[in-house]
Amino acid sequence: MNFLKKLAAGALIASSLIITGCGQGQIGYVDVNKVMQEAPRVKKLMEEAQSKITEEQQKFEQASAGKEGEEALKLQMDFQRKMEGINQGYASQIKSRMDVVIEELSREKNLDVVINNSSEQKILFQGGIDVTQDVIKKMQ
């Protein structure tokens, strides 16, 4: 599966270079994992999400105390849906903000393509412009 992702990313890069004029295109890359760990806005949103999760967990524990069978199962399913909703909501906020920041940076730096090039799963091994720190700074 990882091979297919790398192959697809390579094809995307190659096609973008062909479209922009055989090697004249500018490629930027960002380590999304590093942004997720270091960006102040991401940290704040993650703390908010964790706080909501803890609050919902406490409510669930109180509501499910002494409950058994179908009633306990229903409470468990409701709790899981709430957790998924919280996680999806915050993940969506983070992704939206990161997309906006990367789009701004690509215009500012005149980049044709910006790819995720995390240290765990390198796609671009040479060349390109690292915009990771710029994304972190803009994610204040």
Secondary structure, 3 states (H helix, E strand, C coil): CHHHHHHHHHHHHHHHHHHHCCCCCCEEEECHHHHHHHCHHHHHHHHHHHHHHHHHHHHHHHHHCCCCHHHHHHHHHHHHHHHHHHHHHHHHHHHHHHHHHHHHHHHHCCCCEEEECCCCCCCCCCCCEECHHHHHHHCC
